[in-house]
């Protein structure tokens, strides 16, 4: 009996909501309150102001909230303040595959990426990821910070921020 329920849940597609900027967390919370399956990942960033530094949570996908809901029930999302529309692709609602959502969840659970030659990371350089979820994938370094790097994984269509651990 439980297996049947689980299988039905997996058949329900994910949709992408476009929400007001800065409202991602509130929208996700309200959607969860009305029993909608929500995925709205955040990452911590250090922001510099003139007088201080502060660690803030920022959405991994700004202005997007992912929801898993039956197609016939999609209009329920508009009852939540801050929801603007569904994201469309080629005239149809954008439907990310469940596997793609799971990859992002797994990456967030273990975002450490071991990179060889830590001191030689420079923007524009193509590198090979040595461990973690994206092991053996190539990425282009877009930005380097103190212990974080912004990587573009063209083959997966992702831009990710990763904490770096020195493996030397």
Backbone bond lengths (Angstrom), bond angles and torsions (degrees), N, CA, C in turn:
res aa  C-N    CA-C-N  psi(-1)  N-CA   C-N-CA  omega(-1)  CA-C   N-CA-C  phi
1 X - - - 1.450 - - 1.522 111.08 -
2 X 1.326 118.15 -47.40 1.471 122.36 179.27 1.520 110.82 -61.01
3 X 1.328 117.83 -40.12 1.459 121.72 -179.91 1.521 110.60 -60.06
4 X 1.302 117.99 -40.27 1.454 121.99 -179.91 1.522 110.62 -62.37
5 X 1.314 117.37 -44.28 1.464 121.43 179.17 1.529 109.77 -63.24
6 X 1.309 117.79 -45.21 1.463 121.82 179.53 1.517 110.75 -60.65
7 X 1.324 117.48 -43.55 1.468 120.79 179.80 1.523 111.18 -62.96
8 X 1.321 117.76 -38.58 1.461 120.77 178.87 1.519 110.97 -66.25
9 X 1.331 117.22 -38.40 1.464 120.75 178.62 1.526 110.00 -62.96
10 X 1.323 117.11 -41.52 1.464 120.14 -179.08 1.517 112.06 -66.02
11 X 1.319 117.68 -24.70 1.460 120.84 -179.67 1.519 112.15 -77.01
12 X 1.323 117.75 -20.20 1.457 121.58 179.63 1.529 107.75 -72.52
13 X 1.336 117.30 127.67 1.472 119.48 -175.30 1.521 113.36 -78.56
14 X 1.325 114.17 159.32 1.460 122.23 171.67 1.520 107.48 -88.71
15 X 1.306 116.72 142.92 1.457 122.96 173.90 1.529 107.89 -125.49
16 X 1.328 115.95 161.60 1.462 121.08 -179.78 1.523 108.47 -114.09
17 X 1.330 114.92 120.04 1.456 120.63 175.28 1.521 109.32 -93.90
18 X 1.315 116.25 140.39 1.463 121.73 170.83 1.527 105.66 -98.44
19 X 1.337 115.69 126.32 1.464 120.33 -176.29 1.526 109.77 -123.14
20 X 1.319 115.72 167.60 1.459 120.26 177.13 1.520 109.80 -61.51
21 X 1.324 116.64 143.37 1.452 121.27 178.36 1.516 111.45 -58.49
22 X 1.330 116.10 132.32 1.450 121.47 -179.88 1.520 114.37 83.21
23 X 1.332 117.47 -3.04 1.466 120.47 -177.43 1.528 112.60 -103.02
24 X 1.322 117.17 7.00 1.466 120.37 -174.08 1.532 112.68 -56.38
25 X 1.320 116.98 -47.65 1.470 121.02 -176.26 1.533 111.32 -66.08
26 X 1.330 117.24 -43.57 1.466 120.86 179.66 1.521 111.15 -65.68
27 X 1.321 116.92 -43.35 1.463 120.67 179.30 1.524 110.05 -62.42
28 X 1.329 117.31 -45.36 1.461 120.81 179.60 1.525 111.05 -59.58
29 X 1.327 117.42 -42.68 1.466 121.22 179.96 1.526 111.24 -64.17
30 X 1.326 116.81 -43.54 1.476 120.54 179.85 1.522 110.86 -65.51
31 X 1.339 117.30 -39.21 1.464 120.16 178.63 1.531 110.71 -64.85
32 X 1.322 116.75 -38.96 1.466 120.03 177.17 1.526 110.83 -64.83
33 X 1.317 116.91 -35.97 1.475 120.62 179.04 1.523 112.02 -62.17
34 X 1.333 117.36 -29.11 1.470 119.97 178.77 1.540 110.47 -99.74
35 X 1.346 114.86 24.36 1.470 123.02 172.28 1.526 114.85 62.94
36 X 1.318 116.30 39.93 1.465 121.26 173.07 1.520 107.19 -103.89
37 X 1.327 116.38 135.05 1.466 122.18 177.88 1.524 108.11 -71.01
38 X 1.329 117.14 119.89 1.469 122.90 -172.51 1.523 110.44 -122.33
39 X 1.335 115.05 142.98 1.462 121.40 170.90 1.522 106.80 -132.80
40 X 1.318 115.27 113.40 1.462 121.77 -179.95 1.523 107.24 -140.70
41 X 1.341 117.14 85.66 1.464 120.17 -174.72 1.523 113.22 -75.58
42 X 1.334 114.04 144.62 1.457 121.86 176.93 1.515 109.27 -124.21
43 X 1.316 115.88 155.35 1.458 121.29 173.86 1.518 108.00 -132.59
44 X 1.314 115.35 154.37 1.466 120.17 -179.89 1.518 109.46 -91.74
45 X 1.320 114.49 135.86 1.462 122.00 177.22 1.518 108.27 -132.61
46 X 1.327 115.32 147.69 1.455 120.06 173.90 1.522 107.65 -93.47
47 X 1.320 115.59 122.71 1.464 121.21 179.18 1.518 108.78 -107.30
48 X 1.307 115.60 139.84 1.467 122.27 -178.48 1.524 109.36 -105.21
49 X 1.315 115.66 123.01 1.447 122.06 170.64 1.520 107.23 -107.24
50 X 1.307 117.73 173.13 1.463 119.76 -177.64 1.525 111.97 -64.13
51 X 1.329 117.72 -29.06 1.462 120.07 -175.90 1.534 114.68 -111.81
52 X 1.342 118.11 -6.15 1.467 119.03 -176.88 1.530 111.41 -165.79
53 X 1.311 113.45 167.98 1.460 121.62 170.93 1.516 107.15 -113.73
54 X 1.309 115.55 147.01 1.454 119.23 179.92 1.520 108.99 -144.72
55 X 1.332 116.57 139.36 1.460 121.49 175.06 1.521 107.17 -89.15
56 X 1.327 115.41 123.39 1.462 121.15 -178.99 1.522 109.49 -125.19
57 X 1.319 115.67 154.45 1.457 120.62 173.93 1.516 108.44 -92.91
58 X 1.325 115.84 128.99 1.461 121.13 178.14 1.524 108.40 -124.61
59 X 1.322 116.63 147.67 1.464 118.56 -179.84 1.527 111.22 -66.01
60 X 1.319 115.67 139.83 1.460 120.76 176.44 1.529 109.65 -67.22
61 X 1.329 116.28 -34.17 1.467 122.74 177.21 1.528 107.80 -123.00
62 X 1.343 116.98 87.93 1.470 119.31 -176.21 1.531 112.16 -56.10
63 X 1.331 115.05 135.37 1.468 125.63 177.58 1.525 114.18 71.92
64 X 1.337 118.06 7.57 1.464 120.80 178.27 1.518 110.77 -119.38
65 X 1.323 116.03 139.23 1.457 123.61 171.88 1.521 105.94 -130.88
66 X 1.321 116.50 130.06 1.460 121.62 -179.80 1.522 108.73 -95.01
67 X 1.324 116.60 133.41 1.460 120.14 177.21 1.524 109.29 -131.13
68 X 1.330 114.90 147.44 1.463 120.49 174.79 1.521 105.97 -110.25
69 X 1.334 114.09 115.52 1.458 120.24 -174.16 1.523 108.47 -153.89
70 X 1.314 116.62 149.18 1.463 120.90 176.91 1.526 108.91 -64.13
71 X 1.306 115.89 143.46 1.469 121.88 -177.73 1.528 111.22 -54.21
72 X 1.317 116.93 -40.61 1.467 120.99 -177.95 1.534 113.10 -67.79
73 X 1.345 117.25 -19.06 1.470 122.13 -177.56 1.526 113.39 -101.72
74 X 1.325 118.23 8.22 1.467 120.93 -173.00 1.524 114.18 -59.53
75 X 1.322 118.22 -30.61 1.469 120.24 -176.80 1.521 113.08 -67.96
76 X 1.337 117.71 -17.92 1.468 121.00 178.80 1.533 110.77 -58.24
77 X 1.318 116.92 -33.03 1.467 120.76 -177.71 1.526 112.22 -60.47
78 X 1.322 117.52 -28.10 1.460 120.42 -178.21 1.529 113.03 -73.36
79 X 1.330 117.39 -6.91 1.465 120.11 175.83 1.530 111.19 -77.18
80 X 1.323 117.31 -9.12 1.460 122.24 -178.59 1.535 109.54 -95.35
81 X 1.336 117.64 124.36 1.465 119.94 177.48 1.533 111.20 -60.12
82 X 1.311 116.20 137.44 1.460 121.34 179.46 1.510 113.95 103.11
83 X 1.336 117.70 -17.48 1.463 121.03 177.59 1.524 107.59 -79.27
84 X 1.337 116.28 124.78 1.456 120.27 -178.38 1.529 112.42 -97.76
85 X 1.333 116.13 -48.60 1.469 120.03 -176.48 1.520 109.09 -170.26
86 X 1.309 115.33 174.05 1.451 121.37 170.46 1.518 108.29 -89.84
87 X 1.315 116.53 147.53 1.452 121.70 175.55 1.523 108.08 -77.38
88 X 1.323 116.63 131.03 1.461 121.49 179.48 1.516 110.11 -114.21
89 X 1.316 115.70 149.47 1.458 123.23 176.74 1.517 107.20 -136.14
90 X 1.318 117.84 122.36 1.469 124.03 -179.68 1.534 111.04 54.72
91 X 1.324 116.88 41.19 1.452 121.45 176.20 1.516 115.79 79.85
92 X 1.314 117.60 1.16 1.466 121.41 -180.00 1.528 109.03 -125.96
93 X 1.339 117.24 155.29 1.466 118.79 177.61 1.529 110.95 -58.01
94 X 1.319 115.67 135.37 1.471 120.61 176.38 1.521 107.56 -69.30
95 X 1.332 116.02 126.75 1.464 121.14 -178.70 1.523 108.13 -125.30
96 X 1.341 116.96 98.52 1.465 118.76 176.58 1.531 109.60 -68.44
97 X 1.315 115.89 144.60 1.465 120.33 178.13 1.524 109.28 -70.68
98 X 1.314 115.73 147.32 1.470 121.30 178.73 1.525 110.11 -58.14
99 X 1.339 117.60 -34.94 1.462 121.18 179.62 1.526 111.03 -62.90
100 X 1.328 117.17 -36.41 1.458 120.90 179.24 1.533 110.78 -66.82
101 X 1.315 116.29 -41.08 1.462 120.47 177.19 1.525 109.37 -63.01
102 X 1.328 117.31 -42.39 1.469 121.59 -179.70 1.527 111.38 -64.66
103 X 1.330 117.74 -36.38 1.469 121.21 177.80 1.524 110.11 -63.28
104 X 1.318 116.71 -44.36 1.464 119.94 179.42 1.526 110.30 -65.26
105 X 1.330 117.68 -41.40 1.469 120.87 177.83 1.531 110.49 -60.94
106 X 1.320 116.75 -45.02 1.466 120.43 -179.82 1.518 110.56 -64.89
107 X 1.321 117.51 -40.76 1.454 120.60 179.18 1.524 110.76 -63.02
108 X 1.328 116.94 -40.92 1.458 120.14 179.33 1.520 111.60 -66.17
109 X 1.317 116.71 -32.76 1.465 120.41 179.25 1.519 111.42 -68.92
110 X 1.338 116.93 -30.56 1.470 121.38 -179.76 1.517 108.54 -140.71
111 X 1.344 116.68 75.39 1.460 120.57 -174.75 1.517 113.38 -86.25
112 X 1.323 118.08 1.90 1.462 119.11 177.97 1.526 109.12 -72.19
113 X 1.296 115.37 130.44 1.458 121.45 177.94 1.514 107.07 -123.02
114 X 1.308 116.28 125.32 1.468 119.86 178.75 1.517 108.30 -86.67
115 X 1.296 116.51 123.05 1.454 121.87 179.17 1.520 108.66 -119.19
116 X 1.308 116.13 129.91 1.456 119.51 176.43 1.521 109.06 -74.71
117 X 1.319 116.74 155.18 1.472 122.66 177.94 1.526 110.96 58.87
118 X 1.317 115.17 51.99 1.454 123.71 -178.10 1.523 112.51 -47.90
119 X 1.311 117.77 -40.56 1.462 121.30 -175.16 1.531 112.89 -75.26
120 X 1.310 118.54 -10.38 1.464 121.37 -176.94 1.530 113.29 -103.95
121 X 1.318 118.24 19.24 1.459 121.48 179.80 1.522 109.07 -79.64
122 X 1.321 115.29 121.52 1.454 120.66 -179.71 1.527 109.18 -137.06
123 X 1.340 117.88 142.97 1.462 120.09 178.36 1.527 111.50 -55.62
124 X 1.322 115.45 138.66 1.462 122.08 179.88 1.514 113.78 94.60
125 X 1.325 116.88 -16.65 1.466 120.72 -178.18 1.529 110.27 -76.34
126 X 1.326 116.59 139.28 1.457 122.23 175.15 1.526 107.45 -90.88
127 X 1.330 115.23 128.35 1.464 119.71 -178.58 1.528 109.70 -125.87
128 X 1.315 114.98 165.06 1.457 121.50 173.56 1.522 107.56 -111.83
129 X 1.322 116.87 129.27 1.459 121.03 179.72 1.524 107.30 -77.74
130 X 1.333 115.26 129.35 1.461 121.44 -172.17 1.521 114.87 -92.04
131 X 1.352 117.74 -20.11 1.460 118.57 -179.14 1.517 109.61 -155.56
132 X 1.325 115.35 173.79 1.452 120.83 178.45 1.511 112.09 89.57
133 X 1.316 115.52 -168.87 1.452 122.38 -175.60 1.527 112.75 -60.30
134 X 1.326 117.21 -33.29 1.459 121.19 -177.17 1.524 112.74 -100.62
135 X 1.319 117.10 26.19 1.460 122.30 -178.78 1.531 110.43 -52.79
136 X 1.338 114.51 137.42 1.467 124.72 179.31 1.528 114.10 68.67
137 X 1.330 118.43 9.86 1.462 121.40 175.16 1.526 108.40 -91.59
138 X 1.328 115.44 147.57 1.456 119.77 176.45 1.520 109.59 -92.69
139 X 1.322 115.20 145.56 1.452 121.02 179.65 1.523 108.58 -142.52
140 X 1.303 115.09 153.32 1.462 121.18 175.49 1.522 107.07 -104.62
141 X 1.320 116.39 129.31 1.460 120.81 178.66 1.521 108.20 -75.72
142 X 1.318 115.80 121.36 1.451 120.24 -179.92 1.527 111.41 -98.01
143 X 1.349 116.31 -35.19 1.458 120.05 -177.68 1.524 108.25 -153.16
144 X 1.335 116.12 142.74 1.458 121.36 178.13 1.518 108.46 -122.52
145 X 1.328 114.86 128.23 1.462 120.95 173.24 1.513 106.85 -115.96
146 X 1.293 117.08 -172.65 1.462 121.71 -175.56 1.530 113.10 -52.69
147 X 1.327 118.80 -57.70 1.462 121.50 179.98 1.525 111.45 -130.35
148 X 1.309 115.63 26.10 1.448 121.17 -177.53 1.517 108.64 -141.31
149 X 1.306 115.23 147.77 1.456 120.13 179.15 1.526 108.43 -136.21
150 X 1.329 115.40 141.97 1.463 121.12 175.96 1.523 106.60 -98.67
151 X 1.339 115.57 119.39 1.459 121.27 -175.59 1.524 110.47 -114.35
152 X 1.327 115.55 143.14 1.453 121.93 173.89 1.521 107.07 -109.02
153 X 1.316 116.42 117.69 1.467 122.18 177.50 1.521 107.09 -105.40
154 X 1.332 116.81 88.98 1.464 121.21 -174.51 1.519 112.32 -59.54
155 X 1.326 117.43 -40.06 1.458 120.68 -177.38 1.516 113.18 -61.63
156 X 1.324 117.44 -27.26 1.456 121.60 -179.67 1.523 112.04 -104.07
157 X 1.326 116.78 -6.94 1.453 120.32 -178.56 1.516 112.91 69.02
158 X 1.337 117.12 35.46 1.456 121.57 -176.57 1.518 112.09 -123.06
159 X 1.313 115.37 148.18 1.459 122.65 165.52 1.515 104.48 -119.05
160 X 1.327 117.35 122.40 1.456 121.32 -176.06 1.512 111.25 -128.04
161 X 1.322 115.44 150.76 1.448 122.11 170.91 1.519 105.73 -103.15
162 X 1.314 116.78 134.59 1.459 119.77 -178.84 1.521 110.20 -133.30
163 X 1.296 114.87 137.96 1.467 120.28 170.42 1.504 106.65 -74.09
164 X 1.305 116.11 142.84 1.461 120.60 -178.01 1.514 109.22 -106.29
165 X 1.307 115.88 134.25 1.461 118.80 170.33 1.514 107.46 -113.78
166 X 1.302 115.76 132.09 1.461 121.46 -177.48 1.527 108.76 -75.19
167 X 1.318 116.41 120.18 1.457 120.48 -177.84 1.513 112.35 -99.77
168 X 1.328 117.22 5.61 1.465 120.87 -178.27 1.502 111.71 -72.34
